[in-house]
C-alpha cells in the first residue's frame, strides 16, 4: 500500500475547537468497493438526439456540429485603445472570488466527501487551484433539495445524508433529505484545508414551523466560514410546482421572509441574524416586483445579499418526458450561446437591480446559474463553446455590478457540471471529469486576481462585434489585464483575429504576457487547455492541471507615432493579456498547493451504496461512516469518533486515497 499526501497536510494552520487533539498512533483507513460496472462511454460523434445515448448525461458522447464561421461579419483586425486609469462606466470593485459554485445539497456526499474525515481530494485540488489565484472560493450548498432538508442527530445506517425517494415531488422529482451535523463538520474541515466560504439555505417548505437547526449548528460549526443563508429557493416557482396556492406572489414571500426573521429572533441558539439572502427568484416574477414590496428597506438589518437565479434555457422536456413541455434543440440553440449578446441579454433585466443594490448598500448575487436548467444540454453544456460562454457571461455580470455568481453542480444526470466525480461503482478505476465551466472559473479568477480592487468594463471591442468581446480590468486604479474572446470556430485560421492594444495618452510596456484558453473547435468535449495545461477528458482528472504551463511573451512596437501590442486570438479561444509581470495572478492569492492522490485497492471490509440513491439528484436547480481499515477491529464506537480531519502540530496524520477519496484515519 502506498501512503501519500502527508506532506501536503502538515504545517497547514488549523484551529478547530471540535477536534480531539491527542498524540496518536496512525492506522490507515481505506475505502474500496466490489462489483464495478463500467459505463459505455464511446469517444465518437453522434447525433444531438438524446435518444441515441441512454447512459448518464455527465458522460454523454453527444457532440454537436460547430456553427459556420462568421466570415465578414467579424473583422479580423482592429484597434483597441484603452484608458490607463479607471474610466467612467467601469464596475464597482470586484472580489477575486466572484465566480463560485452552487452544489445541489443532495449530492454533497458525492462531490465533497463521505463524512467529516473522508474528503474528496480532487475537490480540494480544484478549490486549491482557484485559491491560488484569488485567495478564497465561495460555495453554496443548497438548491431545490434544501427546501425539504431536515437536520437530524443521526441516521439509522450512519450516513450523513439520505434521500426519501418515495417522497419525491413533481415536477422536479426532488426527494426530501435528512442530514446530520457531520455534513456541516465536513464543510468546516474542507475550509481548514482550502479557503472555502459557504452559503447554506433555510428550508422553506413549512413557514409555520421553520426548521432552524441548520442555522444554529451552521454558525456554531462553520463560524466565519458561513457567509450567507438563503431564505427560499426560487419562490416565484412555488405556485407552479404545487408548493403554494396559485395566488402566491411577491407580497406573500415578503410576509414569509418576515416570519423567518421573527423565528430567528426568538431562537436563543442563533447569535448572528444578518446573513439572510433573498429573494433568489427565477423569472416568473421580476426583481422590481419584489423590491416594490419594500423588501430591502424593511429587512435591511437582516439582509446580507440580494439575489436572483437564472438559466438561459431549459432541457426540461427531455428531463421530464410526457410533461408537455417545449423541446429545445441544442443544435439549433448552439449558435445563440456563441455570441456576446448572450451574456448581455441575460444580465439586461437586472441592470435596475444592481444599481438599486448599490443605493441600499447591498451586494447583488447571481445565486444559481448555468447553461440550461433541468440538467443542461449534452453536446452544448459540456463543450468548449460553454467555456467561452461562461467566461463572457461571468465577466459581463462583473461589468454590470453583480457581486458574485454561483455556477451550479448537480448529479451525474446533468451535463453542465463544472466537475463531476465518477459513479461510485467505478471510483476505484476512474477519476473525475472536469467540465468547461471550471475552465471559465479559472480564467475569471486570473482576470480578477486576489486584490479585491479589480474594476471591469466591457470595452465594446471591434465596433461591439458579437463574436469578439473584450474586457478591461483595472486593479488599484490602473489597467492591469485585458481579456479577449473569439467565439468563432474556424480550423482554417481565417477567423483568428489580431487586435492592436494601445493606451490612450500613454505608452504600452515593452512586452506583455498572454495566456490562452484553447480547443480545436467549439464542439470539443474535454482536453481543453488553459495556458497549455489541461484537466483531460472524461474520467481523467484528480483535480490538478496536467502539462507544462505556457505563457506567451509578446513584444510591443513603440515609435514616435504609435505604441502598440498586437495580440493574436485563435478561433475559437480567449486570450488574457497581462500588462506587466507583477499583474500575473496565478499564484497571487495563496502559495501553490495541491493534494497528492494514489490508488489503494481492496480492503478487508468493503461498503456499498445503492446506485439508485446516487443517481437521483434532481440535477436541476452514501456510504456509511464505517470504513474498511487495514487494522482489524480498529473502528471507534460512535461515542469515540472524532469529527475532524486531524492535521498539524504534534499529531500524526496519515492520508490514503482511493481513486480520489482523501481518507484521513487517525487512531488514539
Beta strands, then each sheet from edge to edge (+ up, - down):
strand 1: 77-83
strand 2: 99-104
strand 3: 113-115
strand 4: 118-120
strand 5: 137-142
strand 6: 150-151
strand 7: 161-169
strand 8: 174-179
strand 9: 196-202
strand 10: 226-231
strand 11: 276-281
strand 12: 303-311
strand 13: 363-370
strand 14: 404-409
strand 15: 419-420
strand 16: 433-434
strand 17: 455-458
strand 18: 470-475
strand 19: 478-486
strand 20: 497-504
strand 21: 511-518
strand 22: 529-530
strand 23: 552-555
strand 24: 557-558
strand 25: 563-569
strand 26: 573-578
strand 27: 655-658
strand 28: 661-664
sheet 1: 1+ 20+ 25- 24+
sheet 2: 2+ 5+ 9+ 10+ 11+ 12+ 13+ 14+ 2+
sheet 3: 3+ 4- 28+ 27-
sheet 4: 6+ 8+ 7-
sheet 5: 15+ 16-
sheet 6: 17+ 18- 19+ 26- 21+ 22-
sheet 7: 17+ 18- 19+ 26- 21+ 23-
end
